[in-house]
């Protein structure tokens, strides 16, 4: 992910801010969980030939990359849906090639998220919703990434979009325009809107835009997009801090966290995801979590 990337991270303060008041209020009013909390850890794609031998079994070919990915991760930030709406043949293929505990988190197509009316005067939302629901129990939380120029002027369109969104499809929203974070009234207006519609917020942890690390929860589910810097020491210390924050959220009855690890060109994402998985098992043993483990060079899953 190029958004928020900087060449020199030496002067970046990577510490997590305090939970904002809105988050504390959300946590105080969450009902008790009936089941253990879930942490889904994933990368941003499965088509990485560089993973063969370390994370995918030796000899894995491109046709079976998704199957190999599903053996390692239990979710994915599904960016391919941002560029085209999948048909039933494709969603069925995805569903059949992944384990029972796997969930997809599809990005809303840009023909919706980046259109002037957010697709409200077209059939795109209905078509996307129909096709993506074919994933059944393997549909996790979709996420809507609006363009950088999406500001307060468009909140009425967002309000209408969210009010018409299929309530059976979980959704999270990511905004990037600086005004949402520079002006308290705009910040509160946006996140109150998400609360009203039971929409989760996307929290992005990236070096060059610390404002999007807002930590504002709006539902019982959090979605975090973590952008590392090539497995430098701060990547690991940041993960350590994230685990402690998630541990606190779970202690207050948050139900689920989707955590997507971004590293340069996606190649190193399994490394930091594996580190996080093992640390979660130590620090939050009650949580349900599954993440990657490096394979023996001779191991084969097929």
PAPADREN-831009 format. One record per residue: x, y negated, z negated of N, C-alpha, C in turn. Coordinates in steps of 0.1 Angstrom, whole numbers, padded with zeros to 4 digits, always signed. Example, Ala and Ser with C-alpha at 12.3 -4.5 7.8 and 13.67 -1.06 7.14 Angstrom:
2
+0132+0057-0078+0123+0045-0078+0132+0033-0078
+0128+0022-0071+0137+0011-0071+0129+0000-0079
//
This chain:
302
+0008+0012+0000+0000+0000+0000+0009-0012+0000
+0008-0021+0010+0016-0033+0012+0011-0044+0004
-0002-0044+0000-0007-0055-0008+0000-0057-0021
+0005-0069-0024+0011-0072-0036+0026-0067-0038
+0031-0062-0027+0045-0057-0027+0055-0069-0027
+0066-0068-0035+0076-0078-0035+0090-0071-0034
+0100-0078-0029+0113-0072-0027+0120-0071-0040
+0119-0081-0049+0126-0081-0061+0117-0080-0073
+0117-0069-0081+0108-0068-0092+0115-0071-0105
+0127-0076-0105+0135-0077-0117+0128-0087-0127
+0120-0096-0122+0114-0106-0131+0099-0104-0134
+0094-0093-0130+0080-0090-0131+0077-0084-0145
+0067-0090-0151+0062-0085-0164+0052-0074-0161
+0056-0061-0163+0047-0050-0160+0038-0046-0171
+0038-0052-0182+0030-0048-0194+0016-0050-0191
+0007-0041-0197-0007-0042-0195-0012-0054-0204
-0022-0062-0198-0028-0072-0207-0037-0066-0217
-0042-0074-0226-0052-0069-0236-0065-0067-0228
-0073-0058-0234-0087-0056-0228-0094-0069-0229
-0100-0074-0219-0109-0086-0219-0121-0083-0228
-0128-0094-0232-0139-0093-0241-0150-0084-0234
-0152-0086-0221-0163-0078-0214-0160-0063-0215
-0147-0059-0214-0144-0045-0216-0147-0040-0230
-0143-0048-0240-0146-0044-0253-0161-0042-0256
-0169-0051-0250-0183-0050-0252-0189-0037-0245
-0184-0034-0233-0188-0022-0226-0184-0010-0235
-0172-0009-0240-0168+0002-0248-0176+0004-0260
-0180-0007-0266-0188-0007-0279-0202-0001-0277
-0206-0002-0264-0220+0002-0262-0221+0015-0253
-0210+0022-0251-0211+0035-0244-0217+0045-0253
-0226+0054-0248-0231+0064-0256-0221+0075-0258
-0222+0083-0269-0213+0094-0271-0212+0104-0259
-0200+0108-0256-0198+0118-0246-0203+0132-0250
-0209+0139-0241-0213+0153-0244-0202+0163-0240
-0193+0158-0231-0182+0167-0226-0169+0160-0227
-0158+0168-0226-0145+0162-0226-0143+0151-0215
-0135+0141-0217-0132+0131-0207-0125+0137-0195
-0127+0132-0184-0120+0136-0172-0110+0126-0167
-0098+0131-0163-0089+0123-0155-0086+0129-0142
-0089+0123-0131-0086+0128-0118-0074+0120-0113
-0064+0127-0109-0051+0121-0105-0049+0125-0090
-0047+0115-0081-0046+0118-0067-0036+0109-0060
-0033+0112-0048-0025+0104-0039-0034+0098-0028
-0028+0092-0018-0036+0085-0008-0037+0092+0006
-0033+0104+0006-0033+0112+0019-0027+0125+0017
-0030+0135+0025-0025+0148+0024-0015+0152+0036
-0014+0144+0046-0007+0148+0058+0008+0144+0057
+0015+0148+0046+0029+0145+0044+0038+0157+0046
+0044+0157+0058+0053+0168+0061+0065+0169+0051
+0068+0157+0046+0080+0156+0036+0077+0164+0023
+0064+0168+0021+0061+0175+0009+0063+0190+0010
+0065+0194+0023+0066+0209+0025+0080+0213+0019
+0079+0224+0011+0090+0229+0004+0091+0225-0011
+0087+0213-0014+0087+0208-0028+0073+0209-0034
+0063+0204-0027+0049+0203-0032+0040+0212-0024
+0043+0214-0011+0035+0223-0003+0044+0235-0001
+0039+0247-0001+0047+0259+0002+0055+0258+0014
+0067+0264+0014+0076+0264+0026+0068+0271+0038
+0068+0265+0049+0062+0270+0061+0048+0265+0063
+0042+0257+0053+0029+0251+0055+0028+0243+0068
+0018+0245+0076+0017+0237+0088+0006+0226+0086
+0005+0217+0095-0004+0206+0094-0018+0210+0092
-0022+0221+0098-0036+0225+0098-0040+0229+0083
-0031+0233+0075-0034+0237+0062-0029+0227+0051
-0026+0215+0055-0021+0205+0045-0032+0202+0035
-0044+0201+0039-0055+0197+0029-0056+0209+0019
-0056+0221+0024-0057+0232+0014-0045+0232+0004
-0033+0229+0009-0022+0228+0000-0023+0217-0009
-0028+0205-0004-0030+0193-0012-0039+0197-0024
-0050+0204-0021-0060+0207-0031-0055+0216-0042
-0045+0224-0038-0039+0232-0049-0031+0224-0059
-0026+0212-0054-0018+0204-0063-0026+0193-0070
-0035+0186-0063-0042+0175-0068-0057+0179-0069
-0065+0171-0077-0079+0174-0078-0088+0162-0073
-0081+0152-0067-0088+0141-0060-0079+0135-0050
-0085+0126-0042-0078+0118-0032-0084+0105-0029
-0076+0095-0028-0081+0082-0023-0083+0084-0008
-0095+0086-0003-0098+0090+0011-0099+0078+0020
-0087+0073+0025-0087+0061+0033-0092+0063+0047
-0092+0076+0052-0096+0078+0066-0111+0074+0068
-0119+0074+0058-0133+0069+0060-0134+0054+0062
-0123+0047+0059-0123+0033+0061-0124+0029+0076
-0119+0039+0084-0117+0036+0098-0128+0043+0107
-0135+0053+0101-0146+0059+0108-0155+0067+0099
-0167+0067+0102-0177+0075+0094-0176+0090+0097
-0173+0098+0088-0172+0113+0091-0185+0119+0095
-0185+0129+0103-0197+0136+0106-0198+0149+0097
-0209+0156+0098-0212+0167+0089-0201+0178+0091
-0196+0180+0104-0186+0190+0106-0174+0187+0098
-0170+0174+0098-0158+0171+0091-0159+0172+0076
-0170+0167+0070-0173+0167+0056-0174+0182+0051
-0180+0190+0060-0181+0205+0056-0167+0211+0056
-0158+0207+0066-0145+0212+0066-0137+0208+0053
-0138+0195+0050-0131+0191+0038-0136+0198+0025
-0149+0200+0025-0155+0207+0013-0150+0221+0012
-0150+0228+0024-0146+0242+0024-0131+0245+0021
-0123+0235+0024-0108+0237+0022-0103+0232+0009
-0111+0228+0000-0106+0223-0013-0112+0232-0025
-0105+0232-0036-0110+0240-0048-0123+0234-0054
-0129+0243-0062-0142+0239-0068-0141+0226-0076
-0130+0223-0083-0128+0212-0091-0124+0199-0084
-0123+0200-0071-0118+0189-0063-0129+0179-0060
-0126+0166-0060-0135+0156-0056-0128+0145-0047
-0136+0141-0037-0131+0131-0028-0136+0117-0032
-0128+0107-0030-0131+0093-0033-0130+0085-0020
-0141+0085-0012-0140+0078+0001-0141+0063+0000
-0132+0057+0009-0133+0042+0010-0144+0039+0020
-0152+0029+0016-0164+0024+0025-0158+0020+0038
-0164+0023+0049-0159+0019+0063-0158+0004+0064
-0148+0000+0071-0145-0014+0073-0156-0021+0081
-0163-0013+0089-0175-0019+0097-0186-0023+0087
-0185-0019+0075-0194-0023+0064-0188-0034+0056
-0176-0030+0050-0170-0038+0040-0165-0051+0046
-0161-0051+0058-0155-0063+0064-0164-0070+0074
-0177-0066+0075-0186-0073+0084-0192-0085+0076
-0197-0094+0084-0203-0106+0078-0214-0104+0069
-0223-0094+0072-0235-0091+0064-0233-0078+0056
-0221-0073+0055-0218-0060+0048-0227-0048+0054
-0230-0049+0066-0238-0038+0073-0252-0038+0069
-0257-0048+0063-0271-0048+0058-0282-0049+0069
-0278-0054+0081-0287-0055+0092-0285-0044+0102
-0277-0034+0098-0274-0022+0107-0278-0009+0100
-0276+0002+0106-0279+0015+0101-0266+0021+0095
-0255+0014+0095-0242+0020+0091-0242+0025+0076
-0248+0017+0067-0248+0021+0053-0256+0034+0052
-0267+0035+0058-0276+0047+0057-0269+0059+0063
-0262+0057+0075-0255+0068+0081-0243+0073+0073
-0235+0063+0068-0224+0067+0059-0229+0074+0047
-0239+0069+0040-0244+0075+0028-0249+0090+0031
-0256+0091+0042-0261+0105+0045-0250+0114+0048
-0240+0110+0055-0229+0119+0059-0220+0122+0047
-0217+0112+0038-0208+0114+0027-0214+0123+0016
-0228+0122+0015-0235+0130+0005-0234+0145+0009
-0230+0148+0021-0228+0163+0024-0217+0169+0017
-0208+0161+0010-0198+0166+0002-0203+0172-0011
-0215+0169-0014-0222+0175-0026-0214+0173-0039
-0212+0183-0046-0205+0182-0059-0190+0178-0058
-0185+0177-0045-0172+0173-0043-0171+0158-0039
-0182+0151-0041-0182+0137-0039-0179+0130-0052
-0167+0123-0053-0164+0116-0065-0170+0102-0065
-0161+0092-0066-0166+0078-0066-0161+0071-0053
-0170+0066-0045-0166+0058-0034-0161+0045-0039
-0153+0039-0030-0148+0025-0034-0149+0015-0022
-0154+0004-0026-0156-0007-0016-0145-0017-0018
-0137-0018-0008-0126-0028-0008-0130-0040+0001
-0134-0051-0005-0138-0062+0004-0125-0070+0008
-0126-0077+0019-0114-0084+0025-0109-0095+0016
-0096-0099+0017-0090-0109+0009-0098-0123+0009
-0105-0126+0019-0112-0138+0020-0126-0138+0014
-0130-0127+0008-0143-0125+0002-0143-0132-0011
-0150-0143-0012-0150-0152-0024-0164-0154-0029
-0166-0163-0038-0179-0166-0044-0190-0169-0034
-0186-0175-0023-0196-0179-0013-0204-0166-0008
-0198-0155-0010-0204-0143-0004-0211-0134-0015
-0212-0139-0027-0217-0131-0038-0231-0127-0036
-0239-0136-0030-0253-0132-0028-0255-0120-0018
-0245-0119-0008-0245-0108+0001-0242-0095-0007
-0231-0097-0016-0227-0085-0024-0239-0081-0033
-0246-0090-0039-0257-0087-0048-0267-0079-0040
-0270-0083-0028-0280-0076-0020-0275-0062-0017
-0263-0061-0013-0257-0048-0009-0258-0039-0021
-0254-0043-0033-0253-0034-0044-0267-0030-0048
-0277-0039-0047-0291-0036-0051-0297-0026-0041
-0292-0025-0029-0297-0015-0019-0288-0003-0018
-0277-0002-0025-0268+0009-0024-0275+0021-0031
-0273+0033-0025-0278+0046-0030-0273+0048-0044
-0282+0048-0054-0278+0050-0068-0272+0064-0070
-0274+0073-0061-0269+0087-0063-0255+0088-0059
-0249+0077-0053-0235+0078-0049-0227+0068-0058
-0218+0073-0066-0210+0065-0075-0202+0055-0066
-0200+0043-0071-0193+0033-0063-0184+0024-0072
-0173+0020-0068-0164+0011-0074-0160+0000-0064
-0158-0012-0070-0155-0024-0061-0141-0029-0064
-0134-0033-0053-0121-0039-0055-0122-0053-0047
-0118-0064-0055-0118-0077-0049-0103-0082-0050
-0100-0091-0040-0086-0096-0040-0085-0111-0039
-0095-0118-0037-0094-0132-0036-0090-0138-0049
-0081-0147-0049-0075-0153-0062-0086-0160-0070
-0096-0166-0064-0106-0173-0072-0113-0165-0082
-0115-0152-0079-0122-0144-0089-0114-0143-0102
-0101-0145-0102-0093-0143-0113-0088-0157-0119
-0089-0167-0111-0085-0180-0115-0095-0188-0122
-0108-0185-0120-0119-0192-0126-0128-0183-0134
-0129-0186-0147-0135-0177-0157-0150-0175-0153
-0157-0185-0149-0171-0184-0146-0173-0175-0134
-0164-0175-0124-0166-0166-0112-0162-0152-0116
-0152-0150-0124-0148-0137-0129-0160-0131-0137
-0166-0138-0146-0177-0133-0153-0190-0130-0145
-0192-0139-0135-0204-0137-0126-0202-0124-0118
-0190-0122-0113-0188-0110-0105-0189-0097-0113
-0183-0096-0125-0183-0084-0132-0196-0081-0140
-0203-0092-0143-0217-0090-0148-0226-0084-0137
-0224-0088-0125-0231-0082-0114-0228-0067-0112
-0216-0063-0114-0212-0049-0113-0219-0041-0125
-0218-0047-0137-0225-0041-0149-0240-0039-0146
-0246-0049-0141-0261-0048-0138-0264-0037-0129
-0256-0034-0119-0258-0023-0110-0251-0010-0113
-0245-0009-0124-0238+0003-0128-0227+0006-0118
-0220-0004-0113-0209-0002-0104-0196-0003-0111
-0186+0006-0109-0173+0005-0116-0165-0005-0109
-0154-0009-0116-0145-0019-0110-0132-0011-0107
-0125-0016-0096-0112-0010-0093-0101-0019-0099
-0092-0013-0106-0081-0021-0113-0069-0017-0105
-0062-0027-0100-0050-0025-0092-0037-0030-0100
-0028-0021-0101-0015-0024-0108-0004-0025-0098
-0001-0037-0094+0009-0039-0083+0018-0051-0087
+0031-0050-0083+0040-0060-0088+0037-0074-0085
+0033-0077-0072+0032-0091-0068+0018-0097-0070
+0009-0090-0076-0004-0096-0079-0009-0091-0092
-0004-0097-0103-0007-0093-0116-0021-0097-0120
-0028-0106-0113-0041-0110-0116-0051-0098-0113
-0049-0090-0103-0058-0079-0100-0057-0068-0110
-0048-0069-0120-0047-0060-0131-0056-0065-0142
-0069-0066-0139-0078-0074-0148-0083-0065-0160
-0082-0052-0159-0087-0043-0170-0101-0045-0174
-0109-0050-0165-0123-0053-0168-0132-0041-0164
-0136-0033-0174-0145-0022-0172-0159-0027-0171
-0167-0020-0162-0181-0023-0160-0190-0012-0161
-0185+0000-0164-0193+0012-0165-0186+0023-0173
-0190+0035-0173-0183+0045-0181-0172+0052-0173
-0169+0046-0161-0159+0052-0152-0149+0041-0148
-0136+0044-0148-0126+0035-0143-0119+0040-0131
-0115+0031-0122-0107+0035-0111-0095+0027-0111
-0083+0033-0111-0070+0026-0111-0062+0029-0099
-0057+0019-0092-0048+0021-0081-0034+0016-0086
-0025+0025-0088-0012+0023-0094-0001+0023-0082
+0006+0011-0081+0016+0010-0070+0030+0010-0077
+0037+0021-0075+0051+0021-0080+0061+0015-0070
+0073+0016-0074+0084+0009-0067+0096+0019-0064
+0092+0031-0061+0102+0041-0057+0108+0049-0068
+0100+0051-0079+0104+0058-0090+0115+0052-0098
+0115+0039-0099+0124+0031-0107+0120+0033-0122
+0128+0031-0132+0125+0033-0146+0111+0027-0150
+0108+0015-0145+0096+0008-0149+0084+0016-0144
+0085+0023-0133+0073+0031-0129+0069+0041-0140
+0079+0047-0147+0076+0057-0157+0071+0050-0170
+0077+0039-0174+0073+0032-0186+0059+0026-0184
+0055+0022-0172+0042+0017-0169+0032+0028-0170
+0035+0040-0165+0026+0052-0167+0024+0055-0182
+0035+0054-0189+0034+0057-0204+0024+0047-0210
+0025+0035-0206+0015+0025-0212+0001+0027-0207
+0000+0031-0195-0014+0034-0190-0020+0046-0197
-0012+0056-0200-0018+0067-0208-0023+0063-0221
-0016+0054-0228-0020+0049-0241-0033+0041-0240
-0034+0033-0229-0046+0025-0227-0058+0035-0224
-0056+0044-0215-0067+0054-0212-0071+0062-0225
-0061+0066-0233-0064+0073-0245-0073+0064-0254
-0070+0051-0255-0079+0043-0263-0093+0042-0257
-0094+0040-0243-0107+0040-0237-0115+0053-0239
-0108+0064-0239-0115+0077-0241-0120+0078-0256
-0112+0072-0265-0116+0072-0279-0129+0064-0281
-0132+0056-0271-0144+0047-0272-0155+0053-0263
-0153+0065-0258-0164+0073-0251-0164+0070-0236
-0153+0064-0230-0153+0063-0215-0153+0078-0210
-0160+0080-0199-0162+0094-0195-0151+0098-0185
-0147+0089-0176-0139+0094-0165-0129+0083-0160
-0117+0087-0156-0108+0078-0149-0103+0085-0136
-0104+0077-0125-0097+0081-0113-0084+0073-0112
-0073+0080-0111-0060+0073-0111-0053+0077-0098
-0050+0067-0089-0043+0070-0076-0029+0064-0076
-0020+0073-0074-0006+0069-0074-0001+0066-0060
+0004+0053-0059+0010+0049-0046+0025+0047-0049
+0032+0052-0040+0047+0050-0039+0050+0047-0025
+0062+0041-0022+0066+0038-0008+0063+0049+0002
+0055+0046+0012+0052+0056+0023+0045+0068+0017
+0041+0068+0005+0033+0079-0001+0042+0091-0004
+0055+0091+0000+0063+0103-0001+0066+0107-0016
+0068+0097-0025+0071+0100-0038+0059+0101-0048
+0047+0100-0042+0036+0099-0051+0034+0112-0060
+0037+0124-0055+0035+0136-0063+0045+0135-0076
+0056+0129-0074+0066+0129-0085+0060+0121-0097
+0055+0109-0095+0049+0102-0106+0036+0107-0111
+0028+0114-0102+0016+0120-0106+0019+0132-0115
+0029+0140-0112+0033+0151-0120+0038+0147-0134
+0045+0136-0134+0050+0130-0147+0038+0126-0155
+0028+0119-0149+0016+0115-0156+0008+0127-0162
+0007+0137-0153-0001+0148-0158+0004+0155-0170
+0017+0157-0170+0023+0163-0182+0022+0155-0194
+0024+0142-0193+0023+0133-0204+0008+0132-0210
-0001+0133-0201-0015+0133-0205-0018+0145-0213
-0013+0157-0209-0015+0169-0216-0010+0168-0230
+0001+0161-0232+0007+0159-0245+0000+0149-0253
-0004+0137-0247-0010+0126-0255-0025+0127-0256
-0032+0133-0246-0046+0133-0246-0051+0148-0244
-0048+0157-0253-0050+0171-0250-0065+0175-0248
-0074+0166-0253-0088+0169-0251-0093+0166-0237
-0085+0159-0229-0089+0155-0216-0088+0166-0206
-0097+0167-0196-0096+0176-0185-0087+0169-0174
-0076+0175-0170-0067+0169-0161-0060+0180-0153
-0057+0178-0140-0049+0187-0132-0041+0179-0122
-0028+0182-0122-0020+0174-0113-0009+0183-0107
+0000+0177-0099+0009+0186-0091+0021+0191-0099
+0026+0202-0095+0038+0208-0100+0047+0212-0088
+0060+0209-0090+0070+0213-0079+0070+0228-0077
+0071+0232-0065+0070+0246-0062+0084+0252-0060
+0086+0264-0063+0098+0271-0059+0099+0272-0044
+0111+0270-0039+0113+0270-0024+0107+0282-0017
+0107+0293-0024+0102+0306-0017+0088+0309-0020
+0081+0300-0028+0067+0303-0032+0058+0301-0020
+0048+0309-0019+0038+0308-0009+0024+0309-0015
+0015+0301-0011+0001+0302-0016-0008+0309-0005
-0002+0312+0006-0011+0317+0017-0006+0331+0021
//
